[in-house]
């Protein structure tokens, strides 16, 4: 036998329990998705502000400057051109 004699399992009770747990997890997933969207929006806003800084390095790929001279930020640009 696969079930313990002292812990009988009612399939209906297990189904209700699993459905309740699934509902809680779906709620948490929604909260996490909203948080990820908020962080993504903040990253986009900060990236845009950085791009608009005076002396910012252009993100145009191969022709972009390789140093941060004159940017005033002291930050080295990413080799991929992404922030």
C-alpha positions in Angstrom: 0.0 0.0 0.0 1.2 3.5 -0.8 -0.9 5.3 1.9 -0.1 5.4 5.6 -2.7 3.6 7.7 -2.8 6.5 10.2 -3.2 9.2 7.5 -6.1 8.4 5.2 -6.4 10.8 2.3 -9.7 12.1 1.0 -9.3 13.0 -2.7 -12.0 15.7 -2.5 -10.2 17.4 0.4 -6.8 17.2 -1.4 -8.4 18.7 -4.5 -9.9 21.6 -2.5 -6.6 22.2 -0.7 -4.6 22.2 -4.0 -7.2 24.6 -5.6 -6.9 27.0 -2.7 -3.1 26.9 -2.8 -3.2 27.5 -6.6 -5.4 30.6 -6.0 -2.9 32.0 -3.5 0.0 31.3 -5.8 -1.8 33.0 -8.7 -2.4 36.1 -6.5 1.3 36.2 -5.6 2.2 35.8 -9.3 0.1 38.9 -10.1 1.8 40.9 -7.4 5.2 39.8 -8.6 4.3 40.7 -12.2 3.2 44.2 -11.2 6.4 44.7 -9.2 8.5 43.6 -12.2 6.6 46.0 -14.4 7.2 48.8 -11.9 11.0 48.0 -11.7 11.1 47.8 -15.5 9.5 51.3 -15.8 12.0 52.7 -13.3 14.9 51.2 -15.1 13.7 52.7 -18.4 13.2 56.1 -16.8 16.7 56.1 -15.2 18.2 54.9 -18.4 16.6 57.7 -20.3 17.7 60.3 -17.8 21.3 58.9 -18.0 21.2 59.1 -21.9 20.1 62.7 -21.6 23.0 63.7 -19.3 25.3 66.3 -20.8 28.3 64.5 -22.3 26.7 61.1 -22.2 28.2 58.5 -24.5 26.1 57.7 -27.5 24.6 54.3 -27.7 25.0 54.0 -31.4 26.9 50.7 -31.4 30.3 50.4 -33.2 30.8 54.2 -33.6 30.2 54.9 -29.9 33.1 56.4 -27.9 35.0 53.8 -25.9 35.8 56.2 -23.0 33.9 58.2 -20.5 36.0 61.3 -21.0 34.0 64.5 -20.4 30.9 62.7 -19.2 31.4 63.9 -15.6 29.7 60.7 -14.3 32.8 58.6 -14.0 30.9 55.6 -15.4 32.3 53.4 -18.1 29.8 52.6 -20.8 28.8 49.0 -21.3 30.6 47.2 -24.2 27.2 46.1 -25.5 25.9 49.7 -25.6 23.1 48.9 -23.0 22.8 50.5 -19.6 
